């Protein structure tokens, strides 16, 4: 199994470190050709507008959108969640993968001063210490979407078949269990 | 469930998210929108870019809060703002405005010749400039959650940023090789807090993100700094003092991602128009250097 981490911008090295600590063959992905060499993709935290611009400019966006719709496993953290969401509240809709039936509001917890740490209860995983940085908020989930964790009544980890998204950053937590959960999704095809 | 805000983890965490990206100086809402559209990961809200500060002389201070608010309202990416070295009241004002990061910057006229701000007192994270590893260690000990090279701002000459980055890399290699006893001597010799040196030895790198700043004017400059091992790029005057800011901004964003791909770099470096009016840093007198402010 080989996992790619989108390496256009953001904290992709932290994801690679977690994956490699689990003995996984992990590499950063910056071109659409490299998408052929991996079994699953993590979209890291970073600035979603920057990643969207680079995804579009490199032609990766349309390839990834098609693959994702056909069952290719993708996990988006924070900025990655924004790129996966079908709808954005109060922002322009273009340049995204729009694969998951969720509506997301960007920076909805507030600016950096409102960035926070909190303990979550994650389904099938248990207690998890999560880090939220200028995090997006899930304001609607469609019927095909399973909520795996909530914080103060808001979904923060959601899954729709091959697609996983979190508004927090498990790559900053020194705890690989959310990554392991994604690897199980990849392994089951 | 309890929420913890203002922790070092969330302060340094935002800097982690900015990695591989370009932070651009802007002086109004219109420039901020251009920067965001071109793929900037954050903007630095200013009244004047460093080249104009340098030209104007006199005392350079924090920007007018109205200007900063105008820029915060214009974009969804993080907004940073500068305060003077040691001017904790300016920093308090910037925190009250809700900016996402404060740059305690040598580009502005230092307010305290002896001290930097005690950054642990703030919930908002700080980035500080450094010319070498000891300086970076002192800033980290004061609570900085992000470091950048000082370079020589407002010149368009990348040589000083290169010098500072290479020196930091060299000193990190020395720390990695040092025994525990030698770390204490190094700390004394360098004027660097030994607990930060220990952390660097343990991690094999700086404990916070390190960006390049001070003189970056072209996509090739950005690629050079990324290949030297910095985590991302600040561009001050280099974009909006150039002939075609939008095109240059996009090219520098691309160069920061594809810094290792000369074919892409060749393509994006083409036909960008004139870069900013530049001056060679070695022709500046000691009085004119910004990098020597605050040590």
Interface residues (C-beta under 8 A of the other chain):
Chain A: X7 X8 X9 X10 X11 X12 X13 X14 X30 X45 X46 X47 X49 X50 X53 X54 X57 X78 X79 X91 X106 X107 X111 X112 X113 X114 X115 X116 X117 X118 X119 X120 X131 X132 X133 X134 X151 X152 X169 X172
Chain B: X1 X2 X3 X4 X5 X6 X7 X9 X10 X13 X14 X16 X17 X18 X19 X20 X21 X36 X37 X38 X39 X40 X41 X42 X76 X77 X78 X95 X98 X99 X100 X101 X123 X124 X125 X253 X254 X256 X257 X258
